């Protein structure tokens, strides 16, 4: 079983947000819900949400709310916080928005999202992922619901790994990745800016990011003994196991994998679909080569038979305070959290917002 942990880096001080205070009366002019002719605009980020889920959302919403329409507007993760800050404070705010789980507190604490306590049970109640509920809660008020989660696992192609055994401990993982590096192929693809994959080494060695003290200050954990030990392993991998660019990040990791430039690739579970995407797709994969025999294993822990604590990526979804119809937007949000919609996400390798639907994962 994978243990998901939050990375709290940069949540609280990401931006100095203004303009919304506690939301005031924004959106209340049309908040009775169900107004015929109303258009609900949903901002989904990136291409992770599959077309089947998008179609289900649009069709179901318009069937349940005759005369109203739902439009999905796809956004980019790049520059998302700045774009949302501007849009949510404007008179042309989207109605429902997706944000990264570590971005949620930036907006809940600034009054950009409408409270969801009145529909919490309709959204799933205690069945929702608790860590993501916490990320979407501010001062005991629930503002942003879980959307989906992702856990990093280690992918490889059997034709590349060959007879090399899959490592069973974190030390073996480091040693194996180093032994597999050649001039043309990394043992592990580890670009210099990929801090998501660095955090498990800190946690597994007993380190931490930051912890609050009783006086309200924070203690930094990267310089703790466990933090230093973990970051030393990260440095060892970056220098001796990886040919990835030192200024690279975790974007489009399927590209080096499909080019045969790495043996191991630690990436979110949903990257499976990018690797196995058709070769003629807009973002081509390699279904007939390294994606044909794709395998994966959880990052091993310090002891054999255990798995490492890994960063829990994913998203929250919320209703904008300045939505033209808050109640109707909440109906759209309820569909996003429904068993039917969340099952579609699960079947596409996205960890669902509802714990009870985990069995639908491939």
C-alpha positions in Angstrom: 0.0 0.0 0.0 1.3 3.4 -0.9 1.5 6.0 1.8 0.6 9.4 0.4 2.0 12.5 2.1 1.5 16.2 1.4 4.3 18.4 0.3 3.5 21.8 2.0 6.2 23.7 0.1 5.1 27.2 -0.8 1.4 26.9 0.1 1.0 29.7 2.6 3.2 32.4 1.1 2.7 31.7 -2.6 1.1 35.1 -3.3 -0.1 38.1 -1.4 -3.7 37.9 -2.6 -6.2 40.8 -2.3 -9.4 41.9 -3.8 -11.8 39.3 -2.4 -11.7 39.5 1.4 -14.4 37.2 2.6 -16.3 37.1 -0.6 -18.9 39.7 0.4 -22.1 39.5 -1.7 -20.4 38.4 -4.9 -22.4 36.0 -6.9 -25.5 36.2 -4.7 -27.5 38.0 -7.4 -28.1 34.8 -9.2 -27.4 32.3 -6.4 -30.9 30.8 -6.4 -29.7 28.1 -8.8 -31.3 26.5 -11.8 -31.8 29.6 -13.8 -32.8 28.8 -17.3 -30.3 30.0 -19.9 -27.4 30.1 -17.4 -24.0 29.1 -18.7 -21.7 27.4 -16.2 -18.0 27.7 -17.1 -15.7 25.0 -15.7 -11.9 25.5 -15.8 -10.1 22.1 -16.0 -6.3 22.2 -16.1 -4.1 20.3 -18.5 -5.1 17.2 -20.4 -5.4 14.8 -17.4 -9.2 14.7 -17.4 -10.2 12.2 -20.1 -12.6 13.0 -22.8 -15.1 10.4 -21.5 -15.3 12.3 -18.2 -15.7 15.7 -19.9 -18.5 14.4 -22.0 -20.2 12.8 -18.9 -20.0 16.1 -17.0 -21.4 18.2 -19.9 -24.2 15.8 -20.8 -25.3 15.0 -17.3 -25.4 18.6 -16.2 -27.4 19.8 -19.1 -29.8 16.9 -18.7 -30.4 17.6 -15.0 -30.6 21.4 -15.6 -32.8 21.9 -18.7 -32.1 25.2 -20.4 -28.7 25.7 -18.8 -25.4 24.8 -20.5 -21.9 23.8 -19.2 -18.7 24.8 -21.0 -15.3 23.3 -20.2 -12.4 25.7 -20.7 -9.0 24.0 -20.5 -6.2 25.9 -18.8 -2.5 25.3 -18.5 -0.6 24.6 -15.3 2.0 27.1 -16.3 1.0 30.4 -14.8 -2.2 29.1 -13.4 -2.1 30.8 -10.0 -1.6 34.2 -11.6 -4.4 33.6 -14.1 -6.8 32.4 -11.5 -6.0 35.3 -9.2 -7.0 37.7 -11.9 -10.0 35.8 -13.2 -11.6 35.0 -9.8 -11.4 38.6 -8.8 -13.1 39.8 -12.0 -16.7 40.3 -13.0 -16.2 37.5 -15.6 -15.1 34.8 -13.2 -15.4 31.1 -14.1 -17.9 29.2 -12.0 -16.0 26.0 -11.1 -12.2 25.7 -11.1 -9.6 23.1 -10.7 -6.4 23.9 -8.7 -3.4 21.9 -7.7 -3.7 20.4 -4.1 -0.8 22.6 -2.9 -2.4 25.7 -4.5 -5.7 25.3 -2.8 -4.8 27.1 0.4 -3.7 30.2 -1.6 -7.3 30.7 -2.7 -9.4 29.3 0.2 -7.6 31.7 2.6 -8.3 34.7 0.4 -12.0 34.3 -0.1 -12.0 33.3 -3.7 -14.0 30.1 -3.2 -17.6 29.7 -2.0 -18.1 27.5 1.2 -19.2 23.9 0.5 -20.2 22.8 4.0 -23.9 22.8 2.9 -23.2 20.1 0.2 -20.3 18.3 1.8 -22.3 15.1 2.3 -23.6 15.2 -1.3 -20.0 15.5 -2.5 -19.0 12.3 -0.6 -18.6 13.2 3.1 -16.3 10.9 4.9 -15.6 8.9 1.8 -13.5 11.8 0.4 -9.7 11.7 0.5 -9.0 13.2 3.9 -5.7 14.9 3.0 -7.3 16.7 0.1 -10.2 17.7 2.3 -7.7 19.2 4.7 -6.0 21.0 1.8 -9.3 22.5 0.8 -10.4 23.6 4.3 -9.6 27.0 5.8 -10.4 28.0 9.4 -12.8 25.0 9.8 -14.8 25.9 6.6 -14.7 23.5 3.6 -14.0 25.4 0.4 -12.4 23.0 -2.1 -13.2 19.4 -2.7 -10.8 16.6 -3.7 -10.8 16.0 -7.5 -8.3 13.3 -8.0 -4.9 12.2 -6.6 -1.7 10.8 -8.1 1.0 8.8 -6.6 4.5 8.5 -8.1 5.5 5.0 -9.1 8.6 3.7 -11.0 8.0 2.7 -14.6 10.3 0.6 -16.7 10.2 -1.4 -19.9 11.1 -5.1 -19.6 13.1 -5.0 -22.8 15.3 -2.3 -21.3 15.6 -3.7 -17.7 16.2 -7.2 -19.0 17.4 -9.6 -16.3 18.2 -7.0 -13.8 16.2 -7.6 -10.6 13.6 -5.0 -9.5 15.1 -3.3 -6.4 13.4 -4.1 -3.1 14.9 -1.3 -0.9 15.7 2.3 -1.4 19.4 1.7 -1.2 19.1 -1.1 -3.8 17.1 1.4 -6.0 19.9 3.9 -5.9 22.6 1.3 -6.5 20.7 -0.3 -9.4 20.0 3.0 -11.1 23.6 4.0 -10.9 24.8 0.6 -12.3 22.5 1.0 -15.3 23.7 4.4 -16.4 25.5 4.6 -19.7 26.6 7.5 -21.9 23.3 7.3 -23.8 20.9 6.0 -21.2 20.1 7.1 -17.6 19.6 4.5 -15.0 17.0 6.9 -13.6 15.7 10.0 -15.2 16.1 12.7 -12.5 16.1 16.3 -13.8 17.5 19.0 -11.5 14.2 20.7 -10.7 12.2 17.6 -9.9 11.7 18.2 -6.2 8.6 15.9 -6.1 10.9 12.9 -6.5 13.4 14.3 -4.0 11.0 14.5 -1.1 10.6 10.7 -0.6 14.3 10.4 0.1 14.0 13.0 2.8 11.0 11.4 4.5 12.4 7.8 4.2 15.6 8.8 6.0 13.7 10.5 8.9 13.9 14.1 7.6 11.1 16.6 7.0 10.3 19.8 5.2 9.3 22.1 8.0 7.4 21.6 11.3 5.7 24.2 13.5 7.1 25.0 16.9 4.9 26.0 19.9 5.9 29.7 19.6 4.5 29.9 16.1 7.8 29.7 14.3 8.8 26.9 11.9 11.8 24.5 12.1 13.4 23.8 8.8 13.9 20.1 8.2 16.1 19.7 5.1 19.2 20.4 7.4 18.2 17.7 9.9 20.3 14.5 9.9 17.6 12.7 7.9 17.2 15.6 5.5 20.9 15.7 4.8 21.0 11.9 4.3 18.1 11.9 1.9 19.3 14.9 -0.1 22.8 13.2 -0.3 21.0 10.2 -2.0 19.3 12.6 -4.3 22.6 14.2 -5.3 24.1 10.8 -5.8 21.3 9.8 -8.2 21.3 13.1 -10.1 25.1 12.9 -10.6 25.7 9.2 -11.0 22.5 7.7 -12.4 20.9 10.4 -14.5 21.7 12.2 -17.8 18.7 14.5 -17.4 19.2 18.2 -17.8 20.3 19.9 -14.6 17.8 22.7 -15.3 15.0 20.4 -16.4 11.8 19.7 -14.6 9.1 16.9 -14.4 7.2 18.0 -17.5 6.6 15.6 -20.4 8.5 12.7 -18.8 7.2 10.3 -21.4 9.5 11.9 -24.0 12.9 10.6 -22.6 11.2 7.3 -21.7 9.9 6.8 -25.3 13.2 7.8 -26.7 14.9 5.0 -24.8 16.9 7.4 -22.7 16.2 5.9 -19.3 15.6 2.6 -17.6 13.7 3.8 -14.6 11.2 6.7 -14.6 9.5 7.8 -11.4 6.3 9.6 -12.4 2.6 10.0 -11.5 0.6 6.9 -12.2 -1.4 8.6 -15.0 1.7 9.0 -17.2 1.0 5.5 -18.3 -1.5 6.9 -20.8 1.1 9.4 -22.1 3.6 6.6 -22.6 1.1 4.4 -24.3 -0.6 7.1 -26.4 -0.7 6.5 -30.2 2.5 7.4 -32.0 0.5 9.8 -34.2 -1.2 11.6 -31.3 -0.6 15.3 -30.7 1.6 14.3 -27.8 2.9 11.0 -29.2 3.7 8.0 -27.0 5.5 4.7 -27.8 2.8 2.0 -27.6 4.7 -0.3 -30.0 8.2 0.0 -28.5 8.9 0.8 -24.9 5.3 1.2 -24.0 4.4 -2.2 -25.3 5.7 -4.0 -22.2 5.4 -1.2 -19.7 5.8 -2.3 -16.1 5.8 -0.4 -12.8 6.6 -0.9 -9.1 6.1 1.4 -6.0 9.2 3.2 -4.8 10.7 0.9 -2.2 11.2 2.0 1.4 14.3 1.7 3.5 13.4 -1.9 4.6 12.6 -4.7 2.2 8.8 -5.3 1.8 7.9 -1.6 2.6 7.1 1.2 0.2 8.4 4.7 0.5 6.3 7.7 1.5 5.7 9.7 -1.7 4.4 13.1 -2.6 0.6 13.0 -3.2 0.0 15.1 -6.2 -3.4 15.9 -7.6 -6.1 18.5 -7.7 -9.0 20.1 -5.8 -12.1 21.6 -7.3 -14.1 24.6 -6.0 -16.9 27.0 -6.8 -15.9 30.6 -7.4 -17.3 33.1 -4.9 -18.0 35.4 -7.9 -19.8 32.7 -9.9 -22.9 34.1 -11.6 -24.9 31.3 -10.1 -23.3 29.7 -7.1 -26.1 27.1 -6.5 -26.0 25.9 -10.1 -22.2 25.8 -10.0 -22.5 23.5 -6.9 -24.7 21.2 -9.0 -21.9 20.9 -11.5 -19.4 20.2 -8.7 -21.6 17.5 -7.3 -21.4 15.7 -10.7 -17.6 16.0 -10.7 -17.6 14.2 -7.3 -20.3 11.6 -8.3 -19.5 7.9 -8.2 -20.1 7.7 -12.0 -17.7 10.5 -12.8 -15.1 9.5 -10.3 -15.2 5.9 -11.6 -14.3 7.2 -15.1 -11.2 9.0 -13.6 -10.2 5.8 -11.7 -10.5 3.7 -14.8 -8.1 6.1 -16.4 -5.4 5.6 -13.7 -6.3 8.7 -11.6 -6.7 8.0 -7.9 -10.4 8.9 -7.3 -11.6 11.5 -4.8 -13.8 8.8 -3.2 -11.9 6.2 -1.2 -14.6 3.6 -1.9 -13.8 3.7 -5.6 -10.2 2.7 -5.4 -11.1 -0.8 -6.7 -11.8 0.8 -10.1 -8.1 1.6 -10.6 -6.3 -0.6 -13.1 
